[in-house]
C-alpha cells in the first residue's frame, strides 16, 4: 500500500493523462523539427540519436533526482523542480535564432493537371 495521500495520486494521474494527450509528442516533434531545420536533412540520423540519448539521459537522471527531492522536502520539492526546470530551459532556448521555413515544391504539386492517357477496363 502506498503511503502517499490520495490527492497526490490523483494529481499524478491527471498529469499523466495530460501528457498522454500529446504534449510530450509535440515537444519531441518540435525539438526534432527545429534541429532538422538547423542541421539539415543530411544529419537527420545523428539528430535522432542525440534526441533519443537526451531523453533516456533525462529518464536516468530524473528518477534518482526526483527520489532525492521527495526524500528531502516531499512532493512540494518535485512540484517546484517540475515548474522551474522548463522555465530555465525556456530562458536558454528563447535567445536562439529563429529558423526560416524551407522553400521547396511538394512532389504532389508537380502532378499533371489533365489526365494522361486513356482509362482502360
trRosetta pair geometry for C-beta under 8 A, 3 or more apart (Angstrom, degrees):
i j d omega theta_ij theta_ji phi_ij phi_ji
2 9 7.1 115 88 -72 154 122
4 8 4.3 -101 171 78 114 139
4 9 6.0 132 104 -47 119 86
4 75 7.7 92 -138 -62 110 130
5 8 5.1 102 63 0 74 102
5 9 7.6 -142 102 -1 43 87
6 9 5.7 -57 -155 37 40 111
6 10 6.3 39 150 -19 71 106
7 10 5.4 -51 -145 38 37 115
7 11 6.2 41 154 -21 66 103
8 11 5.7 -52 -148 36 30 112
8 12 6.4 29 153 -16 64 106
8 75 5.7 -127 -121 -90 120 160
9 12 5.8 -54 -145 39 31 110
9 13 6.2 33 154 -20 64 107
10 13 5.6 -54 -147 37 30 112
10 14 6.3 30 155 -19 65 105
11 14 5.7 -53 -145 37 30 110
11 15 6.3 31 155 -17 64 107
12 15 5.7 -54 -146 38 31 112
12 16 6.3 33 155 -19 65 106
13 16 5.7 -54 -147 37 30 111
13 17 6.3 34 153 -22 63 106
14 17 5.5 -53 -149 34 32 115
14 18 6.5 32 154 -19 65 104
15 18 5.8 -53 -147 34 32 109
15 19 6.4 29 156 -14 65 106
16 19 5.8 -55 -147 39 31 109
16 20 6.1 34 152 -22 64 110
17 20 5.5 -59 -149 38 29 114
17 21 6.9 40 151 -32 62 97
18 21 5.7 -44 -158 16 35 116
18 23 6.2 18 144 -6 81 136
19 23 5.3 -83 -124 54 47 110
19 24 5.0 43 -171 -28 91 111
20 24 8.0 6 -77 16 28 115
22 25 4.8 -57 -156 43 65 116
22 26 5.8 68 145 -26 86 98
23 26 5.9 -56 -151 34 30 110
23 27 6.5 29 153 -19 64 106
24 27 5.7 -55 -150 35 33 112
24 28 6.3 26 156 -13 68 107
25 28 6.0 -57 -144 41 30 105
25 29 5.9 26 159 -15 66 112
26 29 5.9 -58 -139 43 26 109
26 30 6.0 29 159 -21 63 110
27 30 5.8 -56 -145 37 25 111
27 31 6.4 25 156 -17 62 107
28 31 5.8 -54 -148 37 30 110
28 32 6.3 29 154 -18 65 107
28 51 6.9 112 -156 170 86 129
28 55 7.4 18 -110 -82 117 133
29 32 5.7 -54 -146 38 31 111
29 33 6.2 27 158 -16 66 108
30 33 5.9 -56 -142 39 28 107
30 34 6.1 29 158 -19 64 109
31 34 5.8 -55 -144 37 28 111
31 35 6.2 24 158 -14 63 110
31 51 6.1 140 117 -124 120 124
32 35 5.9 -60 -148 42 28 109
32 36 6.0 30 154 -22 65 109
32 47 6.7 115 -144 139 71 117
32 48 7.1 33 -130 -93 114 69
32 51 5.9 -31 -84 -53 84 170
33 36 5.5 -52 -142 37 31 114
33 37 6.3 33 157 -20 64 103
34 37 5.9 -55 -151 34 29 110
34 38 6.5 20 153 -12 63 109
34 99 6.4 170 -145 1 66 144
35 38 5.7 -60 -146 41 33 107
35 39 5.7 3 166 3 72 116
35 47 4.7 154 130 -152 126 126
35 50 7.7 -163 -162 75 157 123
35 51 7.0 -155 19 -57 161 117
36 39 6.3 -64 -126 52 24 92
36 40 7.5 -96 -178 78 55 5
36 41 6.6 36 -169 -86 98 56
36 43 7.9 -177 -125 78 54 84
36 44 6.0 27 -118 -104 103 84
36 47 6.1 169 -75 99 67 170
37 99 4.0 81 126 171 136 151
37 102 7.0 -149 -127 -33 89 103
38 99 6.1 -98 -62 -95 74 127
39 42 8.0 -127 140 65 82 69
39 43 4.0 -91 150 75 116 137
39 44 7.8 161 96 -67 116 42
39 46 7.4 -131 167 77 151 110
39 47 5.6 175 54 -68 153 123
40 43 5.5 80 68 15 79 99
41 44 5.4 -5 -161 -39 53 114
43 46 4.9 -51 -171 46 81 115
43 47 5.6 87 128 -29 87 101
44 47 5.6 -59 -147 38 30 114
44 48 6.3 31 157 -20 66 104
45 48 5.8 -53 -148 34 30 110
45 49 6.5 29 154 -17 63 106
46 49 5.7 -56 -151 37 32 112
46 50 6.3 30 153 -18 66 107
47 50 5.8 -55 -146 37 31 109
47 51 6.3 27 157 -15 66 106
48 51 6.0 -56 -145 39 30 107
48 52 6.2 29 156 -17 65 110
49 52 5.8 -57 -145 40 28 111
49 53 6.2 30 156 -20 64 108
50 53 5.7 -52 -144 37 30 111
50 54 6.3 32 155 -20 64 106
51 54 5.6 -53 -147 37 31 113
51 55 6.4 34 153 -21 64 104
52 55 5.7 -53 -148 33 32 111
52 56 6.5 22 158 -9 66 106
53 56 6.1 -60 -146 43 30 103
53 57 6.0 33 154 -22 66 110
54 57 5.6 -54 -143 38 29 114
54 58 6.4 34 154 -23 63 104
55 58 5.7 -54 -153 33 30 113
55 59 6.7 29 150 -16 64 102
56 59 5.4 -47 -148 35 39 113
56 60 6.2 38 153 -19 67 105
57 60 5.6 -55 -144 39 32 110
57 61 6.1 18 161 -7 67 110
58 61 6.2 -60 -137 46 26 99
58 62 5.4 30 163 -28 65 118
59 62 5.9 -54 -129 36 21 112
59 63 6.7 25 170 -25 58 104
60 63 6.9 -55 -156 22 20 106
61 64 6.9 -72 -163 46 35 94
61 65 5.8 23 155 -13 73 121
62 65 5.8 -66 -139 46 28 107
62 66 5.7 29 164 -22 69 112
63 66 6.0 -56 -142 37 22 109
63 67 6.4 22 158 -17 60 107
64 67 5.5 -53 -145 37 35 113
64 68 6.2 36 156 -20 67 104
65 68 5.7 -54 -148 37 32 111
65 69 6.3 33 153 -19 65 105
65 81 7.8 -175 138 -176 111 160
66 69 5.7 -52 -145 36 32 111
66 70 6.2 31 156 -17 65 107
66 78 5.8 51 -149 -116 87 110
66 81 7.6 -160 -102 82 70 148
67 70 5.8 -56 -146 39 30 110
67 71 6.2 29 155 -18 65 107
68 71 5.7 -54 -144 38 30 110
68 72 6.2 26 157 -18 65 110
69 72 5.8 -61 -145 38 28 108
69 73 6.5 -44 -179 43 65 93
69 77 4.1 -161 176 123 96 120
69 78 5.3 133 108 -70 128 68
69 81 5.8 -66 -123 -14 165 146
70 73 7.7 -94 -132 62 17 54
70 74 6.3 20 -156 -144 57 19
70 75 6.5 24 -124 -77 90 47
70 77 6.7 -161 -77 64 35 113
70 78 5.7 12 -71 -43 85 118
72 77 6.1 63 78 -49 97 174
73 76 6.1 -82 138 70 102 93
73 77 3.6 109 74 -45 113 126
74 77 6.2 122 63 6 48 96
74 78 8.0 -98 125 4 42 93
75 78 5.5 -54 -156 37 47 112
75 79 6.2 49 147 -22 73 103
76 79 5.5 -53 -148 36 35 114
76 80 6.3 36 154 -20 67 103
77 80 5.8 -51 -146 35 32 110
77 81 6.3 30 155 -15 64 107
78 81 5.8 -56 -145 41 31 110
78 82 6.0 32 155 -21 66 110
79 82 5.7 -56 -143 38 28 112
79 83 6.4 24 156 -16 62 108
80 83 5.8 -61 -151 38 29 108
80 84 6.0 15 159 -11 68 114
81 84 6.0 -60 -133 43 28 102
81 85 5.8 30 170 -26 67 110
82 85 6.7 -39 -126 28 21 109
82 86 7.7 14 169 -4 49 104
83 86 7.2 -75 -169 38 25 98
83 87 6.7 14 151 -12 63 118
84 87 5.5 -65 -150 41 37 112
84 88 6.1 37 157 -21 74 104
85 88 5.9 -52 -147 35 30 110
85 89 6.4 32 153 -19 63 106
86 89 5.3 -54 -147 38 36 116
86 90 6.3 43 152 -24 67 101
87 90 5.5 -47 -148 32 34 115
87 91 6.6 36 151 -19 63 101
88 91 5.6 -52 -152 34 34 113
88 92 6.6 32 150 -17 64 105
89 92 5.7 -57 -151 38 34 111
89 93 6.1 20 156 -11 69 112
90 93 5.9 -62 -138 44 29 103
90 94 5.9 43 161 -40 67 104
91 94 6.0 -38 -136 15 25 117
92 95 7.8 -75 -177 30 27 94
93 96 5.6 -45 -165 9 52 121
105 109 5.3 -117 -175 70 89 129
105 110 6.4 83 141 -51 123 101
106 109 4.7 99 64 -6 84 103
106 110 7.8 -157 97 -7 53 84
107 110 5.8 -60 -161 30 43 112
107 111 7.9 63 146 -42 65 85
108 111 5.9 -22 -166 -10 48 116
112 115 7.9 139 104 -99 115 8
112 116 5.7 85 60 -46 152 111
115 119 7.6 -46 180 -41 141 99
